[in-house]
Amino acid sequence: MALTFNNPNVTPPGLYRYRIPELTGSAAMVTDFYAYNDLENEVVARYKRNGLSVPGDLRQQITDQLCQQLPTGWCRDGTGLFGWAKQLLHEFQRILQGTITLVDWWLSAGKKRVATEEIIRRSAICQGCAFNQPPTGCATCSMSALNRIVESAVGNDRLPSDAGLEACAICGCTLKIKVRIESAVLLRHISESQKLQFPPAHGSFPGCWVRDAIEKQKTLPETQQDG
């Protein structure tokens, strides 16, 4: 059954965006639109500029793709709510593996921790983000394994700001660890497609701190980008 937005007049987290399957690279990514019609107009223009025929069901293709990325509650499919909870993109094993990988990055970089003030700032942003989601599909024993990894990495470095931090549905990792890692370490490992998904400022949400780090990195000389 075709997917539909629950409220097409409300801008979703991460804004309206679409990856054109017939194109590759940056040409395929159409992002950061506050209104759906503006997004669709740009997608149509992108098809025409590249000599491609516009699909007759383009609107449904855009809706389907975006609904598969949005948190539960933003879309429906006639059988109930549709969102991250129904997608393999956010199943528990992905979060477990992503967290193990994140710890490896942190350890290989000397386990350098950002300042407490920065951890608190990042945590406050993540707590208000729609992509801060609890892992789904996990058994009690598996959750214990994830908690042990977090405990081994964070140890006694617990902060009140850790409350409410679950997992990032974009990068597939535990936020309690992610908010402590230097931006330069994170950005070396985050894929280009993931970088496009971190939500910008919208409504009362100030924008993802990872997105801010990406923009700052672009302004640095190449000699400083690996620091």
Buried (B, 14 or more C-beta within 10 A) or exposed (E): EEBBBBEEEEBBBBBBBBBBEEBEEEEBBBBBBEEBEEBBEBBEEBBEEEEEEEBEEBEEBBBBBBBBBBBBBBBBBEEEBBBBBBBEEBBBEBBBEBBBBBBEBBEEBEEEBBEEEBBBBBBBBBBBBBBBBBBBEBEEEBBEBBEEBBEEBBEEEEBEBBEEBBBBBBBBBBBBBBBBBBBBBBBEBBEEEBBBBBBBEBEEBBBBBBBBBBEEBEEEEEEEEEE
